[in-house]
Amino acid sequence: MKAPFIFEVFPNIPSVAGSGRRVQGMRSRMAAIRLCRKTLPRLTTVINPLKKDRMPILIVKANILAGRHNALRESAQTLQSHTLPEDGCIRYEPHIAGDTFILLEQWRDQASLDAHLNTAHIALYLPQIRACIEDGLLDVQMIEPKSVSEMRV
């Protein structure tokens, strides 16, 4: 059975990222999920971009705002200390390289990643991290062994 496209799940979304049109493909799905998350902050994965049996690997990048490096470092390290003990977390490594924030994540399966996204520590520390980066947006690249997809959260 084919998974529904994001507009089939949320038909009231008029366009993707203000473009005034519905763009087909993975980027538009992720943009639509981002739009949904603004109105539904507890939304988890609406459309699973990975196959169920694959191990999600995420590379998260963002540009750090001037003077916010230390605040970002503290929030990211605290989030790391809460995340590493989670069931299904294989790797969770935040890094700061100059003015770039990089986070490497690896999860046992999509269900573990979804559970992580619904934890209290994500709800608490993700807004703190977003306050330290340009436009509050994280560039997330999800990798699975045979395909790569991109989204902007």
N, C-alpha and C positions, 0 to 999 in steps of 0.2 A: 504494500500500500504506500502510495506516495505521500510524503509529509506535506501538510498545507503550507503554502507560501505565507509570509507574515501578514500580507494584506487580507488573506482569507481568515486569519485568526483575529486581526484587528482591522476591520473594514473602515473604521472611522479615521484612519490615518490618510490624509489627503495626498501627501507627497513625501518624497525622501529628501531629508536635509534641506528643505525649503526650495528644492529645484523646480517645484510645480509640476513634476511628472513622476511617474512610477518607473524606476529603472530596474530592469531584470538583472539577476545575478547575485552572487554572494555579497558584494559590497552593499547593494541596496538592502539586502536582508539585515545586515549588521547595522546599517544606518537606521533602519526601521526599528530594530531592537533598541538602539540608543534612544530614539524618540520615545518609545514606549517606556523606557526606564525613567525618563524624566517625569512621566505622569504616574508610573507604577514602580516606585523605587524598590519594591521587594520582588520584582519580576526576575525569575531565573531564566533558564534557557527555554525560549519559546520554540525555536527551531534548532534542533541539535545539528551543528555543523559537522560533527564528527560521527563516525559510525560507532555503535554501542560498544563494540569489542576493541576499540582502539584506545591507546593511552594518550590523553591530552597533554601536549607540551605547549606552554605559552611563553612568548617573549613580549614583555610589556615595556614600552619606551615612552618617555615624555620629556619635554624641556622644562627645566626648573626655573622658577621665577627668581629674580635677583634677591639675595638676602634670605632666601627660604631653605637653603641647603640643610642647615642644622635641624630645623623643624621637620623637614622631610625625612632626614636620617633617623630621628627619634621615632617618628610615627611608623616608618617602614621596619625598623628593628623590633619595635613592640609588636607590630602585626606579624612579623616573622616568628617571634617567640610563641605567639598564640596558634599560628598556622602549622608549624612543623609537627606538633604532636597529633594533628588531626588524622583520622583514619583515611588512608588513601593518598596522603601527601608523601611524595617521593623526593621532591626538590622544591625549595622555596628560597631563592637567593636574591635579595635586593642589592643593587649596586648604584653608586653615584660616580659617573665618569665626567668630570668637568661640570658642565651645566646640563647633563643628560642623566635622567633616572632610568635605570634598566632593572627589570625584575624577571628572573627566570623561574618558571613554575613547571612542575611535572606531577601529574596525578595518575593514580592507578586506573581510573576510568572516568567517564563523563559524570556518573552519579556522585563520585567523590568531589569533583569540581563543583557540581551544582549544590551539594551540601555545604561546601566551603563558602559559596557566594551568599548563602542564607544564614551565616553565623552572626552572632552579636558583635564579634570583633571586626568583621568586615563593615557592618553597619556603623560602627564607631570610628574606625580608623581610615576607611576609604575617603570620607569627606575631608578629613584632615590632610590626607595626601593630595587630594584634588585641589585644596586651597594653596598648595605649594607649587603647582605646575601651571604652565601656560594654558589658558582657556579651560582649565579643569578637566582636560581630555587626556586619556591614556590611549596610545596606539597599541593595539593588541594583535599579535600575529599568532594564530593557532596552527600548530603543526601536527600532522599525523604521519605515520611512515610513508604513505603513498600520495599525500596531497598537502597542499598549503592553501589556507584561506586567510584573508585579512579582514579585520573589522576595526572600527574606531569607536571606543566606548566613552 
